[in-house]
Amino acid sequence: MTYQIPPETVDFIDRDEERARALRAVAEWEEPTRPLWIALSGLGGVGKTELGLHLARRLRDRFADGVLYLDLDELRRDGAVDVLDALGDLLGPLSDGSDWLNLSLSARRRQYWRLTERKRLLVFVDNARYGSEVQPLLPASGSSTLIVASQGPLYDLPDGGGVELRLGPLDDAHALRLLRSVVDDPRLDAEPEEVARLLRLCSGLPVALHVAARLVRKHRRRPLARLLTTFTAELEERGLPMVDQVWDAAYRDLGPEAALLYRLLGAAPDAPLSPAAAAALLGRGTEAAEEAIEELEIAGLLEPRGDHKRVPGPLRAHARRRARHDADEDQLAQARRRIVRWYLRQAQRADLLAAGSRLTLGEPVPALPDAPDVDFGPGDTARTRALRWLEEERHALYAGVRLAHEHGLDAEAWALCEPLWTHFLDHKRYADTVDAFRTGVVAAQRAGHVPALIRMRCQLARALWERGDVSEAGEEMTRAGTATAALGDSAPERKLAASVREFTGSLRSVGGDWAGAAEEFEAARQAHLAIGNRYGAALQTYRLGEALAQLGELDRAAELLAAAHEAMAGELGRPRMAARTGFALAGVLRRRGRLDAARALYEESLAAARARGSSYDEARVLDALGELAEEAGEEAAAAEHRELAHAIRRRNGVDG
């Protein structure tokens, strides 16, 4: 059972009526094919998330197939959520961590319905803004429940399918209970008038009460009257909404390093921040950053999220306001450049470990003073950790592309796209990728870097055609091809021109123009041979062989694929590509009637797929083995292979 809810807090107060209504709705729900939804809405800081988490903990035993959590704010860009990515985040744990996800929205929705049918699931969707973001995330089973938290009502959720609960601020009695649960202090009894003032300042918002309680706890020897005088002066002077005023007071009580880090948070990419990234942002060493983070957490100005620290939107906006008032632009610009280049350096290091030496154009970023590098570990574990880091930090990396471009760091903006390409090949997050590479195109144009512009256009084109935007992809490839006329005759520039031919061939194959694809792959192959790029030549030999097989030229296809397979498995030492070329060669040999030779290659590919943990490749090879066994009259073996492939599909919930 997947369970994604954090441990219970000790200070959950009130909400008895809302809690009872929600629990009763779950107990009484009897629709067999329609899931229940519970919508929690209210002002920011009123406690919607805590109530949703509380309900999830209380109900976990009713939902034996899992309790999932999804924060839509982590997927939001320019106010919108890409539902394809939201479904991908839910499908990951449902499919046992497999990264084999359908690529189109309609197919991914069907995959989600299949995986949730007849299941007893609880899904908590946090920080929604529109019902249209939530509707596709409803499970397909009447035995499942979806809890959604939003600031306003979600009018376009399915009629008659749930219960709406609007949360208001806590009354004084419950606010005082919450305050006492967070801070055990004799001053709360000794200074009742000051406590009443404090409650009025917090306006019944739990988030404000938590911040105030931490400040009271921190200043154990300061009379509340004195503490509240400072609060009141700040609140009256600023005239901001109540929660913002409490945050102002908490900020004013910070030490110099913590206050500086808080001001700089608005200069960082809008994503959860690791301690190492915080050190890079602050620029004063690891120890200073750790102490500043600790102080910000005590002050309630950072939200822990595992190893990272999350800065919710209202707090980030508040940090930017403080920066405008208390920091100079040069200080912010230096911090912004420092954090962007730190992320770029780590991403470049991760990319090299994960993908090896390949065509990249960005200058490697040297180590930054007082900014520690990520430790990816030794030996064989480094590649796995590097890939995991790219996935864990994807929000920061994608946000970093936008941040760099917005502030004129164009070389860093397009260079950040290069390691994101490696991430894209394993994680098909089309909205993020298209957004990033469109920005990369503009950044490369503004920087006047023609090779980078060509590369950005090609990679943007692939993301576009894979998500179905073939016409726009063609426009990008046309522009990339035209720009190659400006390239010189150096080996790197000729390699880039060959890459454009390869992308063009791939686009033509998407449209079924295999003759045109073969022409492009052959041109790319000859270009790589001319500059002595053995891997590029072997890769294009493989692609050309696949294209010729589609055209029915089996003898030539077998010759090319055999050469590519020998190179990948031998001198080049590329095991994954050896498996891919071997699988393609096996298909051609099977069509030529050489079943035993094909079987041996299929079995090699199957072993490689299992060693990599690639369920997609494993099922594909098992299908091919089943077809081969049937052709050989081995009905029992054919049935066994097909059942194994079908079991993988059932486990991963993939259509077909």
C-alpha positions in Angstrom: 0.0 0.0 0.0 1.3 3.4 -1.0 1.0 6.0 1.8 2.1 9.6 1.1 0.8 11.4 4.2 3.2 12.8 6.8 2.8 11.9 10.5 0.1 13.4 12.7 0.8 16.8 14.3 0.0 17.3 18.0 -1.8 20.6 17.6 -4.8 19.9 15.3 -7.6 22.0 16.8 -11.3 22.3 16.1 -12.9 21.5 12.8 -15.2 19.0 14.6 -18.2 19.8 12.5 -16.3 19.6 9.2 -14.5 16.5 10.2 -17.8 14.8 11.2 -19.5 15.7 7.9 -16.6 14.4 5.9 -16.3 11.1 7.8 -20.1 10.6 7.6 -20.0 11.2 3.9 -17.4 8.5 3.4 -19.3 6.0 5.6 -22.6 6.6 3.8 -21.3 6.7 0.2 -22.9 3.9 -1.8 -22.3 4.7 -5.4 -20.6 1.7 -7.0 -18.9 3.4 -10.0 -18.7 7.1 -8.9 -16.0 8.2 -6.4 -16.9 10.6 -3.6 -15.2 14.0 -3.5 -14.7 16.2 -0.4 -13.9 19.8 -1.2 -12.2 21.9 1.5 -12.1 25.7 0.8 -11.1 28.8 2.7 -8.6 31.6 3.0 -4.9 31.0 2.8 -3.6 29.9 6.1 -6.9 28.8 7.5 -5.9 25.2 7.8 -7.3 23.4 4.8 -4.2 21.3 4.2 -4.1 20.2 7.9 -7.7 19.1 7.9 -7.2 17.2 4.6 -4.2 15.4 6.1 -6.1 14.7 9.3 -8.9 13.1 7.4 -6.5 11.1 5.3 -4.9 9.7 8.5 -8.3 8.9 10.0 -9.5 7.1 6.9 -6.4 5.2 5.9 -7.7 1.8 7.0 -10.7 2.2 4.7 -8.5 2.6 1.6 -6.4 -0.5 1.4 -5.0 0.3 -2.0 -3.3 3.5 -1.1 -3.4 7.1 0.2 -1.9 9.5 -2.4 -1.0 13.2 -2.1 -0.5 15.7 -4.9 0.3 19.4 -4.6 -0.9 21.2 -7.7 1.2 24.3 -6.9 4.3 22.2 -7.5 3.1 21.6 -11.1 1.7 25.1 -11.7 3.3 27.4 -14.3 1.9 30.8 -15.1 -1.2 30.0 -13.1 -2.0 26.8 -15.0 -1.5 23.1 -14.3 -0.8 20.6 -17.0 -3.2 17.7 -16.3 -0.9 15.3 -18.2 1.9 15.9 -15.6 -0.6 15.7 -12.7 -1.8 12.3 -13.9 1.8 11.2 -14.3 2.6 12.0 -10.7 -0.4 9.9 -9.5 0.4 7.1 -11.9 4.0 6.7 -10.6 3.1 5.1 -7.3 0.0 3.3 -8.7 2.2 1.5 -11.2 4.9 0.4 -8.7 7.2 3.2 -9.6 7.3 2.4 -13.3 8.2 5.2 -15.6 6.3 3.6 -18.5 3.5 6.1 -18.9 1.2 6.7 -21.9 2.2 9.9 -23.7 -1.1 11.6 -24.7 -3.6 13.0 -22.3 -6.5 10.8 -23.4 -4.3 7.7 -23.2 -3.0 8.6 -19.8 -6.5 9.2 -18.5 -7.5 5.8 -19.7 -4.4 4.4 -18.0 -5.4 6.2 -14.7 -9.0 4.8 -15.0 -7.7 1.3 -15.5 -5.3 1.5 -12.6 -8.0 2.9 -10.2 -10.9 0.7 -11.3 -12.3 -1.3 -8.4 -9.6 0.1 -6.1 -10.1 1.5 -2.6 -8.0 4.7 -2.9 -7.9 8.0 -1.1 -6.4 10.8 -3.2 -5.7 14.2 -1.6 -5.2 17.0 -4.1 -3.8 20.2 -2.5 -3.8 23.8 -3.7 -6.3 23.5 -6.5 -7.7 26.6 -8.2 -10.2 25.2 -10.7 -12.4 22.2 -10.8 -11.1 21.5 -14.3 -7.7 20.7 -12.8 -9.3 18.2 -10.4 -11.9 16.4 -12.5 -9.4 14.3 -14.5 -7.8 13.1 -11.2 -11.0 11.5 -9.9 -10.4 7.7 -9.5 -12.6 5.4 -11.5 -14.0 3.5 -8.5 -17.0 4.2 -6.3 -14.9 2.7 -3.5 -12.4 5.6 -3.7 -12.5 9.2 -2.4 -10.8 12.3 -3.5 -10.2 15.2 -1.0 -9.4 18.5 -2.6 -8.2 21.8 -0.9 -8.6 25.2 -2.6 -9.0 28.8 -1.6 -12.3 29.3 -3.4 -15.2 26.9 -4.2 -14.7 24.6 -7.2 -17.9 25.1 -9.1 -17.2 22.6 -11.9 -16.8 19.4 -9.9 -19.3 16.7 -10.8 -22.8 17.5 -9.4 -24.1 15.3 -6.7 -20.8 13.6 -6.2 -19.5 15.0 -2.9 -19.6 17.4 -0.1 -18.3 21.0 0.1 -16.8 22.2 3.4 -15.9 25.9 3.7 -13.4 26.6 6.5 -13.5 29.9 8.4 -11.0 31.3 10.9 -10.9 29.8 14.4 -12.9 31.5 17.1 -11.0 32.8 20.1 -11.5 29.8 22.2 -10.1 27.4 19.6 -7.4 29.9 18.6 -6.2 30.0 22.2 -6.3 26.1 22.4 -4.1 26.0 19.3 -1.7 28.6 20.7 -1.4 26.7 24.0 -0.8 23.4 22.1 2.1 25.0 20.2 3.7 26.9 23.1 3.5 25.9 26.8 4.3 29.2 28.5 3.2 30.7 31.9 2.8 34.1 30.3 -0.3 32.9 28.6 -2.0 32.7 32.0 -0.2 35.7 33.6 -0.9 38.2 30.8 -4.5 37.5 29.6 -5.0 40.9 28.0 -1.8 40.6 25.9 -2.9 37.1 24.9 -6.3 38.5 23.8 -4.4 41.1 21.7 -2.2 38.4 20.2 -5.3 36.5 19.2 -6.8 39.5 17.6 -3.6 40.1 15.6 -3.7 36.6 14.3 -7.4 36.8 13.3 -8.0 33.1 13.9 -5.7 31.9 11.1 -3.8 28.8 12.2 -0.7 29.8 10.1 -0.5 33.1 11.9 -1.0 31.5 15.3 1.9 29.1 14.6 4.2 32.0 13.6 3.3 34.0 16.7 3.6 30.9 19.0 7.2 30.3 17.7 8.1 33.9 18.5 6.6 33.7 22.0 8.5 30.4 22.5 11.7 31.9 21.3 11.6 34.9 23.6 11.0 33.2 26.9 12.1 36.1 29.1 10.4 38.9 27.2 7.1 40.1 28.6 4.2 39.6 26.2 3.3 43.3 26.5 6.8 44.3 25.3 6.7 41.6 22.5 3.2 42.8 21.4 4.3 46.4 21.4 6.7 45.5 18.6 4.1 43.5 16.8 1.5 46.2 17.0 3.8 48.9 15.8 4.8 46.8 12.8 1.2 45.9 12.0 -0.1 49.4 12.2 2.8 50.9 10.2 2.6 48.4 7.3 -1.2 48.1 7.1 -0.9 44.7 5.3 -3.3 41.8 5.6 -3.1 40.1 9.0 -1.0 37.1 8.1 1.5 39.3 6.2 1.8 41.5 9.2 2.6 38.6 11.5 5.3 37.5 9.0 6.7 41.0 9.0 7.1 40.9 12.8 8.7 37.4 12.6 11.1 38.7 9.9 12.1 41.8 12.0 13.1 39.4 14.8 15.6 37.4 12.7 19.3 37.6 13.0 21.4 39.2 10.1 22.2 35.9 8.2 18.6 34.5 8.5 17.1 37.8 7.4 19.5 38.0 4.4 18.6 34.5 3.4 14.9 35.3 3.7 15.2 38.4 1.5 17.1 36.4 -1.1 14.5 33.6 -1.3 12.6 35.7 -3.8 15.6 35.7 -6.0 15.7 31.9 -6.1 13.8 29.6 -8.5 10.2 29.1 -7.3 10.7 25.5 -6.0 11.5 23.6 -2.8 15.1 24.5 -1.7 17.7 22.0 -0.6 20.2 23.0 2.1 23.0 23.0 -0.5 21.0 25.3 -2.7 20.3 27.6 0.2 24.1 27.8 0.8 24.6 28.7 -2.8 21.9 31.4 -2.6 23.3 32.9 0.6 27.0 32.6 -0.5 28.4 32.5 3.0 29.2 28.8 3.4 27.3 25.7 4.6 27.4 26.4 8.3 26.0 29.9 7.9 23.2 28.6 5.6 22.3 25.8 8.0 22.0 28.2 11.0 20.0 30.6 8.9 17.6 27.8 7.8 17.2 26.7 11.4 16.3 30.2 12.5 13.8 30.6 9.6 12.1 27.3 10.5 11.9 28.4 14.2 10.3 31.7 13.0 7.8 29.8 10.9 9.1 31.4 7.6 10.1 28.1 6.0 8.1 24.9 5.6 10.0 21.7 5.8 9.3 19.2 3.0 11.6 16.2 3.5 15.2 17.2 3.0 14.0 20.4 1.2 12.5 23.6 2.5 9.4 24.9 0.8 8.5 28.5 0.6 4.7 28.8 0.0 3.5 31.4 -2.4 2.4 34.0 0.1 5.6 33.7 2.0 7.7 34.0 -1.1 5.8 37.1 -2.1 6.4 38.5 1.4 10.1 37.7 1.1 10.2 39.7 -2.2 8.5 42.6 -0.5 11.1 42.6 2.3 13.8 42.4 -0.4 12.5 45.4 -2.2 12.4 47.4 1.1 15.7 46.1 2.7 18.0 44.9 -0.1 19.7 46.6 -3.0 19.3 45.3 -6.5 23.0 44.5 -6.9 22.8 42.1 -3.9 19.7 40.4 -5.4 21.3 40.2 -8.8 24.5 38.6 -7.4 22.4 36.0 -5.5 20.2 35.3 -8.5 23.3 34.7 -10.7 24.9 32.6 -8.0 21.9 30.2 -7.5 21.3 29.9 -11.2 24.9 29.0 -11.9 25.0 26.6 -9.0 22.0 24.7 -10.3 23.5 24.7 -13.8 26.8 23.3 -12.5 25.0 20.5 -10.6 22.8 19.7 -13.5 25.8 19.5 -15.8 27.6 17.2 -13.4 24.5 15.0 -13.1 24.1 15.0 -16.9 27.7 13.8 -17.5 27.2 11.0 -15.0 23.8 10.0 -16.3 24.3 10.3 -20.1 28.1 10.2 -20.5 29.9 12.3 -23.1 27.5 13.7 -25.7 26.8 16.7 -27.8 26.5 19.7 -25.5 27.4 23.4 -26.1 27.3 25.1 -22.7 30.5 26.0 -21.0 31.1 23.9 -17.9 30.5 26.0 -14.8 33.4 25.9 -12.3 32.9 25.3 -8.6 31.4 28.3 -6.8 33.0 29.7 -3.6 31.1 28.9 -0.4 28.6 26.7 -2.4 29.0 23.0 -1.9 28.6 20.6 -4.8 26.0 17.8 -4.6 27.6 14.5 -3.6 26.5 11.9 -6.2 28.4 9.1 -4.5 31.1 6.8 -5.8 31.3 4.3 -8.7 28.3 2.6 -10.1 25.9 4.3 -7.8 26.7 7.8 -9.1 24.7 7.4 -12.3 21.6 6.3 -10.5 21.9 9.1 -7.9 22.5 11.7 -10.7 19.3 10.6 -12.5 17.4 10.7 -9.2 18.7 14.2 -8.5 17.6 15.5 -11.9 14.1 14.2 -11.1 14.0 15.5 -7.6 15.2 18.9 -8.6 13.2 19.2 -11.8 11.0 22.0 -10.4 14.0 24.1 -9.5 15.7 23.4 -12.9 12.7 24.3 -15.0 12.0 27.3 -12.9 15.7 28.2 -13.2 15.4 28.4 -17.0 12.6 30.9 -16.7 14.3 32.9 -13.9 17.6 33.1 -15.8 16.0 34.3 -19.0 13.8 36.9 -17.2 16.9 38.5 -15.7 19.1 38.5 -18.7 21.2 35.4 -17.9 20.6 34.0 -21.4 23.7 31.8 -21.6 22.7 30.1 -18.4 19.0 29.8 -19.5 19.7 27.8 -22.7 22.6 25.9 -21.0 20.2 24.6 -18.3 18.1 23.1 -21.0 20.9 20.7 -22.0 20.8 18.6 -18.9 17.0 18.8 -18.9 17.1 17.0 -22.2 18.5 13.9 -20.4 15.7 14.2 -17.8 13.1 14.5 -20.6 14.3 11.2 -22.2 13.4 9.4 -19.0 10.5 11.5 -17.9 8.1 12.7 -20.5 6.9 15.9 -18.9 5.9 17.7 -22.1 4.5 20.9 -20.7 7.6 21.6 -18.7 9.9 20.6 -21.5 8.2 22.6 -24.2 8.1 25.6 -22.0 11.8 25.3 -21.1 13.0 24.7 -24.6 10.9 27.5 -26.0 12.6 29.8 -23.5 15.9 28.2 -24.5 15.3 29.2 -28.1 14.6 32.8 -27.2 17.6 32.9 -24.8 19.9 31.6 -27.5 18.5 34.1 -30.0 19.1 36.9 -27.6 22.6 35.7 -26.8 23.4 35.4 -30.5 24.6 31.8 -30.1 23.7 30.1 -33.4 24.8 26.6 -32.5 22.7 26.7 -29.2 19.8 28.1 -31.1 19.9 25.2 -33.6 20.2 22.6 -30.8 17.3 24.2 -28.8 15.1 24.2 -31.9 15.8 20.5 -32.6 15.1 19.4 -29.0 12.0 21.5 -28.8 10.8 20.0 -32.1 11.1 16.4 -30.7 9.1 17.3 -27.5 6.5 18.9 -29.8 6.1 16.0 -32.2 6.0 13.5 -29.4 3.0 15.3 -27.8 1.3 15.5 -31.2 2.2 19.0 -32.4 3.8 17.8 -35.6 3.1 20.9 -37.6 4.8 23.2 -35.1 7.7 20.7 -34.8 8.2 20.9 -38.5 8.4 24.7 -38.4 11.1 24.4 -35.7 13.1 21.9 -37.7 12.8 24.1 -40.8 14.3 27.0 -38.9 17.0 24.8 -37.5 17.9 23.5 -40.9 18.1 27.0 -42.3 20.4 28.1 -39.5 22.9 25.4 -40.2 24.1 27.5 -43.2 25.7 29.8 -40.7 27.8 27.0 -39.2 31.5 26.6 -39.9 33.5 23.6 -40.9 34.9 22.6 -37.5 34.2 19.1 -36.2 31.8 20.2 -33.5 29.8 22.3 -36.0 29.7 19.4 -38.5 28.5 17.2 -35.7 25.7 19.6 -34.9 24.7 19.8 -38.6 24.6 16.0 -38.7 22.4 16.0 -35.6 19.9 18.3 -37.4 19.7 15.7 -40.2 19.0 13.0 -37.6 16.2 15.0 -36.0 14.8 15.7 -39.5 14.8 12.0 -40.3 13.1 11.2 -37.0 10.4 13.8 -37.8 9.9 12.3 -41.2 9.5 8.9 -39.8 6.7 10.2 -37.5 4.8 11.1 -40.6 5.5 7.7 -42.2 7.9 9.1 -44.8 10.5 6.3 -44.3 12.2 7.0 -47.6 12.8 10.6 -46.6 13.9 9.5 -43.1 16.4 7.0 -44.7 17.9 9.8 -46.8 18.4 12.0 -43.7 19.9 9.2 -41.6 22.3 8.3 -44.4 23.4 11.9 -44.7 23.9 12.1 -41.0 25.8 8.8 -41.0 28.2 10.1 -43.7 28.8 13.3 -41.8 29.7 11.4 -38.6 32.0 9.1 -40.6 33.8 12.1 -42.1 34.7 13.6 -38.7 35.6 10.3 -37.1 32.6 10.2 -34.7 32.3 6.4 -34.3 29.3 6.5 -31.9 27.4 9.0 -34.1 28.1 6.9 -37.2 27.0 3.7 -35.4 23.8 5.4 -34.2 22.9 6.6 -37.6 23.7 3.2 -39.1 21.1 1.8 -36.7 18.5 4.4 -37.6 19.1 3.9 -41.3 18.7 0.1 -40.9 15.4 0.6 -39.1 14.2 2.9 -41.9 15.2 0.5 -44.6 13.4 -2.4 -42.8 10.2 -0.3 -42.9 10.8 0.1 -46.6 11.1 -3.7 -47.1 14.9 -3.6 -48.0 15.6 -6.4 -45.6 19.0 -7.6 -46.9 20.5 -4.1 -46.6 18.7 -3.4 -43.3 20.1 -6.6 -41.8 23.6 -5.7 -42.9 23.4 -2.2 -41.4 21.8 -3.4 -38.1 24.4 -6.1 -37.7 27.2 -3.6 -38.1 25.6 -1.2 -35.6 25.0 -4.0 -33.1 28.5 -5.2 -33.3 29.9 -1.7 -32.7 27.6 -0.9 -29.8 28.2 -4.3 -28.1 31.9 -4.2 -28.8 34.3 -1.3 -29.2 31.8 1.4 -28.2 30.6 -0.4 -25.0 27.0 0.9 -25.1 24.9 -1.9 -23.6 21.6 -0.2 -23.8 22.1 0.6 -27.5 23.4 -2.9 -28.0 20.1 -4.2 -26.8 18.1 -1.8 -29.0 20.1 -2.6 -32.1 19.9 -6.3 -31.4 16.2 -6.2 -31.0 15.8 -4.3 -34.4 18.2 -6.8 -36.1 16.2 -9.7 -34.7 13.0 -8.4 -36.2 14.6 -8.3 -39.6 16.1 -11.7 -39.3 12.7 -13.1 -38.3 11.1 -11.6 -41.4 13.9 -13.3 -43.4 13.0 -16.7 -41.8 16.1 -17.0 -39.6 14.2 -17.8 -36.5 17.0 -19.3 -34.4 19.3 -16.3 -34.9 16.4 -13.9 -34.1 15.5 -15.9 -31.0 19.1 -15.5 -29.6 19.0 -11.8 -30.2 15.6 -11.4 -28.6 16.8 -13.3 -25.5 19.8 -11.1 -25.2 17.5 -8.0 -25.4 15.2 -9.5 -22.8 18.0 -10.1 -20.4 19.2 -6.5 -20.9 15.8 -5.1 -20.4 15.4 -7.0 -17.1 18.8 -5.9 -15.9 17.9 -2.3 -16.5 14.4 -2.7 -15.0 12.8 -1.5 -18.2 9.3 -3.0 -18.1 8.4 -1.3 -21.5 11.3 -3.0 -23.3 10.7 -6.3 -21.4 7.1 -6.5 -22.6 8.0 -5.5 -26.1 10.6 -8.3 -26.4 8.2 -10.8 -24.8 5.6 -9.9 -27.5 8.2 -10.5 -30.2 9.3 -13.8 -28.7 5.6 -14.8 -28.6 5.2 -14.0 -32.3 8.4 -15.9 -33.1 7.3 -19.0 -31.1 3.9 -19.0 -32.9 5.7 -18.8 -36.3 7.8 -21.8 -35.2 4.7 -23.8 -34.1 5.6 -23.6 -30.4 2.1 -22.8 -29.1 2.8 -23.4 -25.4 5.9 -21.1 -25.5 4.0 -18.4 -27.4 1.2 -18.5 -24.8 3.7 -18.2 -22.0 5.5 -15.2 -23.5 2.2 -13.4 -24.2 0.9 -14.0 -20.7 4.2 -12.6 -19.2 3.9 -9.5 -21.4 0.2 -9.2 -20.5 1.0 -9.4 -16.8 3.5 -6.6 -17.2 0.9 -4.4 -18.8 -1.6 -5.2 -16.1 0.9 -4.3 -13.5 1.7 -1.0 -15.2 -1.8 -0.2 -16.3 -0.7 0.6 -19.9 -3.3 0.4 -22.7 -2.9 -2.2 -25.3 
